[in-house]
Amino acid sequence: MFCIKCGAVMNDEAEFCAKCGYAAGDDEVTRVASHGMLSNKPADKPSFFASGHPDEVHIFSIRPTALFINIGYVLAILGGIALVVLLSLLSGAAGIAVPWWISVLLGLAPLLIPAYHHLMRNMILYTLTDSKIEIDKGFISRTTRNIPLGKVQDVTVSAGIIQRLLGFGDLVIENAGETTGSIVLKNISSPRHYADLLLKQLRRVHHLDM
């Protein structure tokens, strides 16, 4: 069989690749993955590899929770309706005819606030592969920050009372390469689930480094 990581030939009974130290998986999965790595046809690439990185396994990609944004849209719609009704009452009491387009603009104006935060949320993407954490920021001009898993020392979940009640929190990553010592992935839904996935990859990387 072949190594899923580097494509080297492995003994069928080997648990780790002699070339790169990667843990051997199921024989069939290993052969399919190796075929996708060595093939020149894009269609042969396995779907579980990260896009643009054929030698990395994609674990997950997440963005900050959209819960507050959705609540903001609901409040903005209610606020817009209230403003239009108030304008109608004031204009009727003053005997002034207000053009319809002013009422429309006034009703839509509150939606700009959640729309702005929605756009800002979509500019952030957190991705975990089997070798690193990627933090992508930006919309037109995009910046990608890579944190090797070998530099990560610990992962903890931080959540206040409201965060715990609503099912989200922050992932605090202790990074040996940072002067501040930590990186925070803010407002992640189901943070314990993603923390467990990250810790599982950390154990694998540290096991291979031993």
N, CA and C of each residue as an Amber inpcrd file, in Angstrom:
protein
   630
   0.8440000  -1.1870000   0.0000000   0.0000000   0.0000000   0.0000000
   0.8840000   1.2440000   0.0000000   0.2450000   2.4060000  -0.1230000
   0.9680000   3.6600000  -0.2010000   0.5910000   4.5650000   0.9710000
   1.5300000   5.4440000   1.3590000   1.2810000   6.3970000   2.4550000
   0.3120000   7.4620000   1.9770000  -0.7060000   7.7580000   2.7820000
  -1.6990000   8.7880000   2.4480000  -1.1080000  10.1870000   2.5030000
   0.0300000  10.3390000   3.1880000   0.6510000  11.6490000   3.3730000
   1.6380000  11.9910000   2.2650000   2.6090000  11.0790000   2.0090000
   3.6700000  11.3910000   1.0490000   3.6550000  10.4990000  -0.1790000
   2.8450000   9.4270000  -0.1910000   2.7590000   8.5580000  -1.3440000
   3.8200000   7.4800000  -1.4060000   4.6520000   7.3820000  -0.3590000
   5.7030000   6.3690000  -0.3510000   5.1050000   4.9750000  -0.1920000
   5.8260000   3.9650000  -0.7370000   5.3800000   2.5790000  -0.6130000
   5.5630000   2.1190000   0.8340000   4.5230000   1.4590000   1.3940000
   4.5450000   1.0030000   2.7800000   4.2960000  -0.4930000   2.8400000
   4.8170000  -1.1210000   3.8820000   4.5060000  -2.5190000   4.1730000
   3.0400000  -2.6160000   4.5770000   2.3570000  -3.6680000   4.1420000
   0.9300000  -3.8100000   4.4280000   0.6290000  -3.8700000   5.9150000
   1.5940000  -4.3040000   6.7300000   1.3700000  -4.4400000   8.1630000
   1.9310000  -3.2550000   8.9520000   2.5090000  -2.2800000   8.2720000
   3.1170000  -1.1360000   8.9650000   2.0390000  -0.2080000   9.5080000
   2.2840000   0.3160000  10.7150000   1.3470000   1.2500000  11.3320000
   1.7190000   2.6890000  11.0150000   3.0130000   2.9500000  10.6980000
   3.4630000   4.3020000  10.3970000   4.3510000   4.2610000   9.1520000
   4.3260000   5.3320000   8.3700000   5.1590000   5.4410000   7.1840000
   6.6230000   5.5950000   7.5970000   7.5070000   4.8200000   6.9810000
   8.9260000   4.8870000   7.3120000   9.5670000   6.1680000   6.7960000
   8.9370000   6.8210000   5.8200000   9.5070000   8.0250000   5.2330000
   9.1110000   9.2930000   5.9820000   7.8000000   9.4450000   6.2470000
   7.3290000  10.6930000   6.8760000   6.7320000  10.4880000   8.2590000
   6.5070000   9.2210000   8.6780000   5.9670000   8.9630000  10.0060000
   4.4770000   9.0780000  10.1310000   3.7590000   9.2740000   9.0010000
   2.3020000   9.4390000   9.0490000   1.6320000   8.1200000   9.4220000
   0.5900000   8.1930000  10.2580000  -0.1020000   6.9850000  10.7050000
  -0.8740000   6.3690000   9.5510000  -0.7440000   5.0530000   9.3920000
  -1.4380000   4.3490000   8.3100000  -2.9060000   4.1980000   8.6550000
  -3.7900000   4.4170000   7.6750000  -5.2220000   4.2480000   7.8890000
  -5.6910000   2.9630000   7.2630000  -6.9540000   2.9210000   6.9150000
  -7.5210000   1.7510000   6.2460000  -6.8390000   1.5510000   4.8990000
  -6.5330000   0.2750000   4.5300000  -5.7950000  -0.0100000   3.3110000
  -6.4570000   0.5680000   2.0800000  -7.7770000   0.4030000   1.9880000
  -8.4860000   0.8700000   0.8080000  -8.4410000   2.3890000   0.7100000
  -8.6310000   3.0630000   1.8580000  -8.5760000   4.5260000   1.8750000
  -7.1960000   4.9990000   1.4840000  -6.1510000   4.3070000   1.9920000
  -4.7840000   4.6990000   1.6900000  -4.4890000   4.5720000   0.2030000
  -4.9470000   3.4980000  -0.4290000  -4.6830000   3.3040000  -1.8480000
  -5.4100000   4.3540000  -2.6870000  -6.6670000   4.6560000  -2.3310000
  -7.4250000   5.6650000  -3.0760000  -6.7820000   7.0290000  -2.9350000
  -6.3560000   7.3730000  -1.7100000  -5.7300000   8.6700000  -1.4760000
  -4.4360000   8.7930000  -2.2520000  -3.6240000   7.7240000  -2.2570000
  -2.3620000   7.7640000  -2.9760000  -2.5950000   7.9250000  -4.4690000
  -3.6000000   7.2430000  -5.0050000  -3.9180000   7.3560000  -6.4220000
  -4.2970000   8.7910000  -6.7710000  -5.0660000   9.4580000  -5.8890000
  -5.4690000  10.8380000  -6.1290000  -4.2860000  11.7890000  -6.0690000
  -3.2930000  11.4900000  -5.1980000  -2.1390000  12.3640000  -5.0630000
  -1.2290000  12.2590000  -6.2760000  -1.1030000  11.0370000  -6.8690000
  -0.1610000  10.8240000  -7.9480000  -0.7700000  11.0660000  -9.3120000
  -2.1020000  11.1370000  -9.4120000  -2.7660000  11.2990000 -10.6990000
  -2.6800000  12.7320000 -11.1720000  -2.6450000  12.9370000 -12.4900000
  -2.6260000  14.2730000 -13.0550000  -4.0290000  14.7920000 -13.3230000
  -5.0370000  13.9600000 -13.1340000  -6.4110000  14.3610000 -13.3950000
  -7.0260000  14.9540000 -12.1510000  -7.5590000  16.2150000 -12.2240000
  -8.1780000  16.8350000 -11.0440000  -9.3210000  16.0130000 -10.4850000
 -10.0440000  15.2760000 -11.3300000 -11.2060000  14.5170000 -10.8510000
 -10.7990000  13.3640000  -9.9650000  -9.5030000  12.9330000 -10.0570000
  -9.0550000  11.8140000  -9.2500000  -8.7020000  12.2170000  -7.8310000
  -8.6510000  13.5200000  -7.5370000  -8.2640000  13.9750000  -6.2040000
  -9.3660000  13.6580000  -5.1930000  -9.0710000  13.0210000  -4.0440000
 -10.0970000  12.7020000  -3.0570000 -10.7510000  13.9570000  -2.5130000
 -12.0490000  13.8580000  -2.2090000 -12.8010000  15.0280000  -1.7700000
 -12.4050000  15.4950000  -0.3930000 -11.7040000  14.6320000   0.4220000
 -11.3860000  15.0660000   1.7670000 -10.0770000  15.8220000   1.8440000
  -9.3980000  16.0830000   0.7160000  -8.2100000  16.9090000   0.7290000
  -8.6100000  18.3690000   0.6490000  -7.8650000  19.2300000   1.3480000
  -8.1560000  20.6600000   1.3220000  -7.8670000  21.2130000  -0.0630000
  -8.7220000  22.1230000  -0.5190000  -8.5580000  22.7170000  -1.8310000
  -7.2640000  23.5040000  -1.8910000  -6.4680000  23.2620000  -2.9490000
  -5.2120000  23.9680000  -3.1100000  -4.0710000  23.3440000  -2.3490000
  -4.3160000  22.3570000  -1.5140000  -3.2820000  21.6890000  -0.7310000
  -3.5040000  20.1810000  -0.8270000  -3.0570000  19.5470000  -1.9270000
  -3.3530000  18.1320000  -2.1190000  -2.6960000  17.2080000  -1.1210000
  -1.7310000  17.7250000  -0.3230000  -1.0670000  16.8710000   0.6500000
  -1.6110000  17.0730000   2.0560000  -2.7020000  17.8370000   2.2000000
  -3.2810000  18.1050000   3.5110000  -4.7140000  17.5990000   3.5870000
  -5.0880000  17.0970000   4.7450000  -6.4510000  16.6340000   4.9670000
  -7.2520000  17.7540000   5.6290000  -8.3630000  18.1180000   5.0140000
  -9.2260000  19.1730000   5.5440000 -10.0970000  18.5980000   6.6660000
 -10.0540000  19.2400000   7.8420000 -10.8390000  18.7710000   8.9910000
 -12.1620000  19.5440000   9.0830000 -12.0980000  20.8680000   9.1500000
 -13.3180000  21.6690000   9.1480000 -12.9920000  23.1150000   8.7710000
 -14.0320000  23.8410000   8.3640000 -13.9740000  25.2840000   8.1350000
 -15.2060000  25.8960000   8.7870000 -15.0020000  26.9210000   9.5840000
 -16.1150000  27.5470000  10.2990000 -15.9770000  29.0700000  10.2710000
 -17.0940000  29.7380000  10.4730000 -17.1280000  31.1910000  10.6360000
 -17.7450000  31.5070000  11.9990000 -17.5820000  32.7350000  12.4870000
 -18.2780000  33.1190000  13.7230000 -19.7820000  32.9300000  13.5750000
 -20.4640000  32.7010000  14.6850000 -21.8960000  32.4390000  14.6560000
 -22.6760000  33.6000000  14.0430000 -23.7520000  33.2620000  13.3270000
 -24.6190000  34.2710000  12.7180000 -25.8460000  34.5470000  13.5830000
 -25.8540000  34.0270000  14.8090000 -27.0290000  34.1620000  15.6710000
 -27.3890000  35.6140000  15.9200000 -26.4080000  36.4220000  16.3280000
 -26.6880000  37.8200000  16.6300000 -27.0830000  38.5940000  15.3730000
 -26.5280000  38.2040000  14.2380000 -26.8810000  38.8730000  12.9840000
 -28.3420000  38.6040000  12.6330000 -28.7680000  37.3570000  12.7940000
 -30.1690000  37.0220000  12.5140000 -31.1160000  37.7650000  13.4550000
 -30.7250000  37.8500000  14.7290000 -31.5350000  38.6230000  15.6820000
 -31.5620000  40.0870000  15.2740000 -30.4180000  40.5910000  14.7940000
 -30.3360000  41.9790000  14.3560000 -31.2560000  42.2740000  13.1840000
 -31.3470000  41.3190000  12.2460000 -32.2520000  41.5070000  11.1010000
 -33.7100000  41.6040000  11.5680000 -34.0920000  40.7450000  12.5050000
 -35.4680000  40.7660000  13.0150000 -35.7630000  42.0950000  13.6970000
 -34.8270000  42.5420000  14.5500000 -35.0220000  43.8210000  15.2430000
 -35.0380000  44.9930000  14.2630000 -34.2070000  44.9150000  13.2220000
 -34.1620000  45.9940000  12.2300000 -35.4830000  46.0960000  11.4730000
 -36.0620000  44.9290000  11.1260000 -37.3520000  44.9420000  10.4210000
 -38.4440000  45.5450000  11.3010000 -38.4670000  45.1210000  12.5730000
 -39.4630000  45.6810000  13.4960000 -39.2440000  47.1750000  13.7100000
 -37.9700000  47.5810000  13.8250000 -37.6750000  48.9980000  14.0020000
 -38.0460000  49.8160000  12.7760000 -37.8120000  49.2450000  11.5660000
 -38.1810000  49.9570000  10.3510000 -39.6830000  50.1640000  10.2480000
 -40.4430000  49.1250000  10.6010000 -41.9010000  49.2500000  10.5800000
 -42.3590000  50.3150000  11.5660000 -41.7510000  50.3200000  12.7570000
 -42.1200000  51.3030000  13.7750000 -41.8010000  52.7260000  13.3140000
 -40.6690000  52.9160000  12.6390000 -40.3070000  54.2500000  12.1510000
 -41.2740000  54.7340000  11.0740000 -41.6810000  53.8260000  10.1690000
 -42.6270000  54.2070000   9.1120000 -43.9760000  54.5900000   9.7110000
 -44.4390000  53.8140000  10.6910000 -45.7170000  54.1300000  11.3500000
 -45.6270000  55.4650000  12.0820000 -44.5140000  55.6960000  12.7810000
 -44.3380000  56.9560000  13.5130000 -44.2900000  58.1360000  12.5610000
 -43.5920000  57.9760000  11.4280000 -43.5330000  59.0560000  10.4420000
 -44.9180000  59.3520000   9.8740000 -45.6950000  58.2960000   9.6370000
 -47.0460000  58.4930000   9.1090000 -47.9250000  59.2470000  10.0950000
 -47.7910000  58.8810000  11.3820000 -48.5970000  59.5690000  12.3980000
 -48.1890000  61.0270000  12.5450000 -46.8900000  61.2980000  12.5460000
 -46.4180000  62.6780000  12.6990000 -46.7820000  63.5280000  11.4940000
 -46.6390000  62.9600000  10.2860000 -46.9750000  63.7220000   9.0810000
 -48.4750000  63.9900000   9.0010000 -49.2880000  63.0220000   9.4770000
 -50.7390000  63.2270000   9.4820000 -51.1420000  64.2900000  10.4800000
 -50.4880000  64.2860000  11.6540000 -50.8140000  65.2880000  12.6720000
 -50.3900000  66.6800000  12.2310000 -49.2690000  66.7630000  11.4710000
 -48.7740000  68.0690000  11.0260000 -49.4030000  68.5000000   9.7110000
 -50.1420000  67.5850000   9.0750000 -50.7640000  67.9210000   7.7980000
 -49.7680000  68.0260000   6.6650000 -48.6810000  67.2840000   6.7520000
 -47.6290000  67.3150000   5.7180000 -47.6200000  65.9780000   4.9830000
 -47.6410000  66.0460000   3.6610000 -47.5870000  64.8280000   2.8550000
 -46.1290000  64.4190000   2.6570000 -45.7740000  63.2560000   3.1580000
 -44.4060000  62.7500000   3.0290000 -44.3280000  61.8280000   1.8200000
 -43.3730000  62.0640000   0.8980000 -43.2290000  61.1880000  -0.2850000
 -43.0070000  59.7320000   0.1310000 -43.5400000  58.8150000  -0.6840000
 -43.4740000  57.3890000  -0.3500000 -42.0410000  56.8850000  -0.2790000
 -41.1590000  57.4450000  -1.1340000 -39.7930000  56.9440000  -1.1680000
 -39.0280000  57.2840000   0.1170000 -39.4330000  58.3550000   0.7830000
 -38.8020000  58.6830000   2.0650000 -39.1840000  57.6400000   3.1130000
 -40.4450000  57.2310000   3.0990000 -40.8830000  56.1940000   4.0330000
 -40.1600000  54.8750000   3.7760000 -39.9560000  54.5530000   2.4850000
 -39.2530000  53.3240000   2.1410000 -37.8040000  53.3680000   2.6360000
 -37.1110000  54.4750000   2.3750000 -35.7260000  54.6210000   2.8110000
 -35.6120000  54.5690000   4.3330000 -36.5600000  55.2010000   5.0020000
 -36.5510000  55.1940000   6.4690000 -36.7800000  53.7930000   7.0170000
 -37.6630000  53.0250000   6.3510000 -37.9340000  51.6680000   6.8040000
 -36.7670000  50.7280000   6.5680000 -35.9940000  50.9630000   5.4870000
 -34.8610000  50.0910000   5.1620000 -33.5740000  50.4690000   5.8920000
 -33.4900000  51.6930000   6.3740000 -32.2520000  52.1790000   6.9950000
 -31.7580000  51.3000000   8.1440000 -32.6240000  50.8290000   9.0640000
 -32.1300000  49.9930000  10.1670000 -31.4690000  48.6970000   9.7040000
 -31.7960000  48.2180000   8.4990000 -31.2120000  46.9740000   8.0030000
 -29.7250000  47.1160000   7.6850000 -29.2570000  48.3460000   7.5570000
 -27.8430000  48.5570000   7.2450000 -26.9300000  48.0570000   8.3640000
 -27.4110000  48.1300000   9.6060000 -26.5640000  47.7200000  10.7390000
 -26.3010000  46.2090000  10.7260000 -27.3520000  45.3390000  10.6950000
 -27.0460000  43.9070000  10.6290000 -26.3840000  43.5020000   9.3170000
 -26.6860000  44.2190000   8.2220000 -26.0550000  43.8920000   6.9390000
 -24.5520000  44.1340000   7.0090000 -24.1450000  45.1930000   7.6920000
 -22.7170000  45.4780000   7.8670000 -22.0330000  44.3690000   8.6600000
 -22.6450000  43.9550000   9.7660000 -22.0540000  42.8920000  10.5840000
 -22.0670000  41.5440000   9.8460000 -23.0800000  41.3350000   9.0000000
 -23.1270000  40.1240000   8.1820000 -21.9360000  40.0920000   7.2250000
 -21.6520000  41.2260000   6.6040000 -20.5190000  41.3210000   5.6900000
 -19.2030000  41.0870000   6.4210000 -19.0590000  41.6810000   7.6090000
 -17.8380000  41.5080000   8.3850000 -17.6480000  40.0500000   8.8010000
 -18.7410000  39.3540000   9.1280000 -18.6430000  37.9440000   9.5000000
 -18.1510000  37.1020000   8.3320000 -18.6590000  37.3950000   7.1300000
 -18.2750000  36.6200000   5.9600000 -16.8370000  36.8810000   5.5280000
 -16.1840000  37.8580000   6.1270000 -14.7830000  38.1340000   5.8230000
 -13.8330000  37.2730000   6.6620000 -14.3880000  36.4800000   7.5950000
 -13.5550000  35.6680000   8.4800000 -13.8730000  34.1950000   8.2680000
 -12.8230000  33.3950000   8.0890000 -12.9900000  31.9590000   7.9380000
 -11.8570000  31.2500000   8.6760000 -12.2370000  30.3300000   9.5820000
 -11.2620000  29.5320000  10.3210000 -11.2540000  28.1250000   9.7310000
 -10.0710000  27.6340000   9.3580000  -9.9420000  26.3100000   8.7520000
  -8.8860000  25.4990000   9.5070000  -9.2240000  24.2350000   9.7570000
  -8.2740000  23.3070000  10.3810000  -7.9640000  22.1900000   9.4000000
  -6.6640000  21.9610000   9.1470000  -6.2190000  20.8050000   8.3810000
  -5.4450000  19.9010000   9.3340000  -4.8700000  18.8290000   8.7930000
  -4.1220000  17.9160000   9.6500000  -2.7540000  18.4480000  10.0240000
  -2.3870000  19.6480000   9.5190000  -1.0580000  20.1890000   9.8320000
  -1.0670000  21.6190000  10.3390000  -2.1660000  22.3530000  10.1360000
  -2.1490000  23.7660000  10.5420000  -3.5560000  24.3270000  10.7130000
  -3.6050000  25.5100000  11.3140000  -4.8260000  26.3040000  11.4270000
  -4.6790000  27.4980000  10.4860000  -5.6770000  27.7230000   9.6560000
  -5.6740000  28.8640000   8.7540000  -6.7250000  29.8730000   9.2000000
  -6.3390000  31.1360000   9.2610000  -7.2750000  32.2160000   9.5810000
  -7.3030000  33.1530000   8.3870000  -8.4110000  33.1200000   7.6440000
  -8.5690000  33.9720000   6.4630000  -9.4200000  35.1760000   6.8270000
  -8.9400000  36.3650000   6.4500000  -9.6750000  37.5970000   6.6970000
  -9.6470000  38.4510000   5.4380000 -10.7490000  39.1320000   5.1830000
 -10.8210000  40.0150000   4.0370000 -11.8980000  39.5740000   3.0780000
 -12.2950000  40.4790000   2.1970000 -13.3360000  40.1980000   1.2170000
 -12.7590000  40.3050000  -0.2020000 -12.3520000  41.5050000  -0.5800000
 -11.6990000  41.6850000  -1.8780000 -10.2070000  41.3890000  -1.7460000
  -9.5680000  42.0500000  -0.7800000  -8.1690000  41.7700000  -0.4710000
  -8.1350000  40.8120000   0.7080000  -7.6310000  39.6160000   0.4960000
  -7.7000000  38.5500000   1.5070000  -6.3320000  38.2800000   2.1120000
  -6.3070000  38.1320000   3.4350000  -5.0850000  37.8120000   4.1620000
  -5.2520000  36.4650000   4.8490000  -4.2850000  35.5730000   4.6630000
  -4.3260000  34.2460000   5.2690000  -3.1860000  34.1080000   6.2590000
  -3.5290000  33.7050000   7.4600000  -2.5320000  33.4780000   8.5110000
  -2.4890000  31.9900000   8.8340000  -1.3100000  31.4060000   8.8280000
  -1.1310000  29.9820000   9.0690000  -0.4420000  29.7480000  10.4110000
  -1.0310000  28.8910000  11.2380000  -0.4380000  28.5140000  12.5190000
  -0.1730000  27.0160000  12.4980000   1.0850000  26.5770000  12.4050000
   1.3840000  25.1380000  12.4090000   0.9120000  24.4900000  13.7030000
   0.3410000  23.2990000  13.6060000  -0.1520000  22.6180000  14.7980000
   0.9820000  22.2800000  15.7590000   2.1890000  22.1470000  15.2170000
   3.3240000  21.8660000  16.0900000   3.6330000  22.9980000  17.0490000
   3.1640000  24.2180000  16.7340000   3.3870000  25.3760000  17.6030000
   2.2800000  25.5540000  18.6460000   1.1620000  24.8410000  18.4590000
   0.0200000  24.9930000  19.3730000   0.2580000  24.1450000  20.6220000
   0.1530000  24.7620000  21.7900000   0.4040000  24.0680000  23.0450000
  -0.8610000  23.5850000  23.7380000  -1.9540000  24.3560000  23.6020000
  -3.1870000  23.9730000  24.2900000  -4.3670000  24.6830000  23.6520000
  -5.5670000  24.1390000  23.8590000  -6.8070000  24.7270000  23.3550000
  -7.8330000  24.7070000  24.4780000  -8.4440000  25.8270000  24.7530000
  -9.4780000  25.9050000  25.7820000 -10.7130000  26.6060000  25.2220000
 -11.8520000  26.3470000  25.8580000 -13.1170000  26.9800000  25.4740000
 -13.4700000  28.0290000  26.5240000 -13.7060000  29.2360000  26.0750000
 -14.0980000  30.3250000  26.9650000 -15.4970000  30.7860000  26.5770000
 -16.4160000  30.7830000  27.5510000 -17.8050000  31.1720000  27.2650000
 -18.4160000  31.8320000  28.4910000 -19.0280000  32.9850000  28.2710000
 -19.7610000  33.6450000  29.3400000 -21.1230000  33.0120000  29.5300000
 -21.9000000  33.5600000  30.4380000 -23.2170000  32.9960000  30.7410000
 -24.1250000  33.0260000  29.5140000 -24.1860000  34.1790000  28.8300000
 -25.0390000  34.3020000  27.6530000 -24.5550000  33.3770000  26.5490000
 -23.2340000  33.2950000  26.3810000 -22.6860000  32.4110000  25.3500000
 -23.0510000  30.9530000  25.6180000 -22.9570000  30.5310000  26.8780000
 -23.2970000  29.1390000  27.2090000 -24.7700000  28.8580000  26.9560000
 -25.6340000  29.8250000  27.2850000 -27.0660000  29.6380000  27.0920000
 -27.4220000  29.5350000  25.6080000 -26.6970000  30.2640000  24.7670000
 -27.0030000  30.2940000  23.3420000 -26.1740000  29.2920000  22.5440000
 -25.2760000  28.5590000  23.2070000 -24.5520000  27.4760000  22.5490000
 -23.3590000  27.8810000  21.7170000 -22.6810000  28.9770000  22.0770000
 -21.4600000  29.3310000  21.3660000 -20.4410000  29.8600000  22.3610000
 -19.2170000  30.0730000  21.8870000 -18.1460000  30.5370000  22.7670000
 -16.8950000  30.8310000  21.9600000 -15.7930000  31.0650000  22.6690000
 -14.5140000  31.3760000  22.0320000 -13.5440000  30.2070000  22.1930000
 -12.7630000  29.9350000  21.1450000 -11.6820000  28.9590000  21.2360000
 -10.3830000  29.7280000  21.4690000  -9.7430000  29.4750000  22.5980000
  -8.4900000  30.1450000  22.9450000  -7.3560000  29.1710000  22.6610000
  -6.4890000  29.5230000  21.7200000  -5.3950000  28.6630000  21.2870000
  -4.0860000  29.2170000  21.8150000  -3.4210000  28.4320000  22.6520000
  -2.1150000  28.8300000  23.1770000  -1.0580000  28.4900000  22.1380000
  -0.4090000  29.5260000  21.6050000   0.5400000  29.3560000  20.5120000
   1.9340000  29.7500000  20.9560000   2.8770000  28.8230000  20.8370000
   4.2500000  29.0850000  21.2680000   4.9190000  30.1440000  20.4020000
   4.4270000  30.3460000  19.1880000   5.0530000  31.3020000  18.2920000
   4.5270000  32.7160000  18.4400000   3.5650000  32.9360000  19.3310000
   2.9650000  34.2600000  19.4960000   3.5820000  34.9960000  20.6740000
   3.8170000  36.3100000  20.4990000   4.3430000  37.1040000  21.6020000
   3.2990000  37.2620000  22.7030000   2.0240000  37.3150000  22.3030000
   0.9560000  37.4340000  23.2990000   0.6140000  36.0860000  23.9180000
   1.0160000  34.9810000  23.2540000   0.8180000  33.6590000  23.8210000
  -0.4840000  32.9880000  23.4560000  -1.4360000  33.6950000  22.8170000
  -2.7130000  33.0600000  22.5150000  -3.3840000  33.7040000  21.3070000
  -4.2070000  32.9010000  20.6370000  -5.0360000  33.3510000  19.5200000
  -6.4710000  32.9810000  19.8620000  -7.4090000  33.8800000  19.6120000
  -8.8070000  33.6550000  19.9830000  -9.6670000  33.5730000  18.7290000
 -10.3560000  32.4420000  18.5560000 -11.3650000  32.3070000  17.5130000
 -12.7020000  32.6410000  18.1660000 -13.2600000  33.7890000  17.8540000
 -14.3790000  34.3330000  18.6020000 -15.7370000  33.8430000  18.0890000
 -16.6480000  33.6600000  19.0560000 -18.0650000  33.3880000  18.7850000
 -18.2720000  32.2090000  17.8430000 -17.7520000  31.0390000  18.2640000
 -17.8730000  29.8190000  17.4850000 -19.0520000  28.9950000  18.0090000
 -19.9410000  28.5630000  17.1140000 -21.0350000  27.6930000  17.5210000
 -20.4920000  26.3120000  17.8920000 -21.0740000  25.6900000  18.9220000
 -20.6300000  24.3730000  19.4060000 -19.1240000  24.3500000  19.6120000
 -18.5720000  25.2390000  20.4320000 -17.1130000  25.3540000  20.5560000
 -16.4390000  24.1030000  21.0970000 -17.1030000  23.3550000  21.9670000
 -16.4770000  22.1460000  22.5240000 -16.2580000  21.0850000  21.4500000
 -17.1870000  21.0100000  20.5150000 -17.0410000  20.0380000  19.4250000
 -15.7890000  20.3440000  18.6030000 -15.6170000  21.6130000  18.2290000
 -14.4630000  21.9860000  17.4130000 -13.1670000  21.9430000  18.2220000
 -13.2560000  22.2230000  19.5140000 -12.0700000  22.0970000  20.3650000
 -11.6150000  20.6490000  20.4370000 -12.5620000  19.7140000  20.5230000
 -12.2090000  18.2840000  20.5550000 -11.5430000  17.8570000  19.2530000
 -12.0520000  18.3360000  18.1130000 -11.4390000  17.9980000  16.8350000
 -10.0160000  18.5430000  16.7470000  -9.8290000  19.7690000  17.2370000
  -8.5010000  20.3800000  17.2080000  -7.5410000  19.6490000  18.1310000
  -7.9990000  19.2910000  19.3360000  -7.1440000  18.5630000  20.2790000
  -6.7660000  17.1850000  19.7370000  -7.6800000  16.5480000  19.0140000
  -7.3860000  15.2480000  18.4180000  -6.2470000  15.3640000  17.4140000
  -6.2560000  16.4300000  16.6060000  -5.1750000  16.6330000  15.6460000
  -3.8660000  16.9920000  16.3430000  -3.9570000  17.7290000  17.4430000
  -2.7470000  18.0800000  18.1970000  -2.0800000  16.8340000  18.7630000
  -2.8850000  15.9100000  19.2980000  -2.3190000  14.6720000  19.8340000
  -1.6300000  13.8690000  18.7400000  -2.2280000  13.8590000  17.5510000
  -1.6180000  13.1120000  16.4430000  -0.2900000  13.7360000  16.0250000
  -0.2700000  15.0750000  15.9110000   0.9590000  15.7620000  15.4900000
   2.0590000  15.5850000  16.5290000   1.7220000  15.7210000  17.8190000
   2.7330000  15.5920000  18.8700000   3.2170000  14.1570000  18.9750000
   2.3560000  13.1840000  18.6540000   2.7600000  11.7860000  18.6670000
   3.7770000  11.5140000  17.5590000   3.5600000  12.1350000  16.3770000
   4.4800000  11.9420000  15.2670000   5.8200000  12.6240000  15.5120000
   5.7970000  13.7260000  16.3130000   7.0410000  14.4540000  16.5910000
   7.9110000  13.7510000  17.6280000   7.3190000  12.8100000  18.3550000
   8.0790000  12.1270000  19.4090000   9.0970000  11.1720000  18.8130000
